[in-house]
Amino acid sequence: MSAIDTGRLLTTNEAAARLGISKRTIQELTASRKLAFIKFGRNVRFDPADLAAFTEKNRVKAIGWKGGAA
């Protein structure tokens, strides 16, 4: 487990803005444990590195014509 720089953790609204999705979608992703988050009591925060990992994990690679490499 790596150390987290708590000075750069994002709120739900900030994480939603960074990913370009709604706050509700962020809440659904955290409820289903598809997006990593950090909880301090009732406060939920997001590490930007976790958002980047989530984005990369959900990247759909393009394929070329007739299934060849792009």
C-alpha positions in Angstrom: 0.0 0.0 0.0 1.4 3.4 -1.0 1.3 6.6 0.9 -1.4 9.1 -0.1 -0.8 12.8 -0.4 -4.0 13.9 1.5 -3.4 17.5 0.4 -4.5 16.6 -3.1 -7.5 14.5 -2.5 -10.6 15.5 -4.5 -14.2 15.8 -3.3 -17.0 14.0 -5.1 -17.8 17.2 -7.1 -14.2 17.7 -8.1 -13.8 14.0 -9.1 -17.0 14.2 -11.2 -15.7 17.4 -12.9 -12.3 15.8 -13.6 -13.9 12.7 -15.2 -16.6 14.7 -17.0 -19.5 12.8 -15.4 -22.2 13.6 -12.9 -21.9 13.6 -9.1 -24.6 10.9 -9.1 -22.5 8.7 -11.4 -19.5 9.0 -9.1 -21.8 8.0 -6.2 -23.0 4.9 -8.1 -19.5 3.9 -9.0 -18.3 4.2 -5.4 -21.4 2.3 -4.1 -20.7 -0.5 -6.5 -17.0 -0.4 -5.6 -16.0 0.2 -9.3 -14.1 3.4 -8.3 -11.7 3.5 -5.4 -12.3 6.1 -2.7 -11.1 7.1 0.7 -13.5 7.6 3.5 -13.0 9.9 6.5 -16.1 9.3 8.7 -18.9 10.5 6.4 -16.6 12.4 4.0 -15.6 10.7 0.8 -12.4 11.7 -1.1 -10.7 10.5 -4.3 -7.0 10.2 -5.1 -6.3 11.6 -8.6 -4.1 8.5 -9.2 -7.2 6.3 -8.6 -9.2 8.4 -11.1 -6.4 7.9 -13.7 -6.3 4.2 -13.0 -10.1 3.9 -13.4 -10.0 5.8 -16.7 -7.2 3.6 -18.0 -9.0 0.4 -16.9 -12.1 1.5 -18.8 -10.4 2.6 -21.9 -11.7 0.8 -25.0 -8.9 0.3 -27.6 -9.7 1.2 -31.2 -9.3 -1.6 -33.8 -8.5 -1.2 -37.4 -10.6 -2.1 -40.4 -11.6 -5.8 -40.4 -10.2 -6.4 -36.9 -6.6 -5.4 -37.6 -4.6 -3.2 -35.3 -5.2 0.5 -35.5 
